[in-house]
């Protein structure tokens, strides 16, 4: 199983997420932005990766992050079980494009170039941007 670490944002603008898949070994290297916030209606904490449309939630940030990591692991297990052509199709459905210079590296720009979190009912000042690296 992959090991994931979530920490403060590293260099690079939001939306410069990268995903590298070794089709021989099934190892995934990723640099993904995570947005954590508290929902204003449920007061649940949410950890969300916009570029993969994967989220986790819980009564606290630790629970939300743990659920996100589990969901992400399951996503990568399913993705790496696919043949490379099918991986490309599934990632393209999420808006990812293959880097022409590196045949196994994918990237996706975040839709919101201003880094604004839209279409969520967020508690004011609860949004936190992080980086997930595997």
Secondary structure, DSSP 8 states (H G I E B T S, - for coil): ----EEEE--SS-TT-EEEEE-TTT--EEEEEEEEEEEBTTT--EEEEETTTTEEEEESSHHHHHHHHHHHHHHHHHHHHTS-HHHHHHHHHHTT-EE-SSSTTEEEE--S-TT----S--B-TT--EEEEEE-
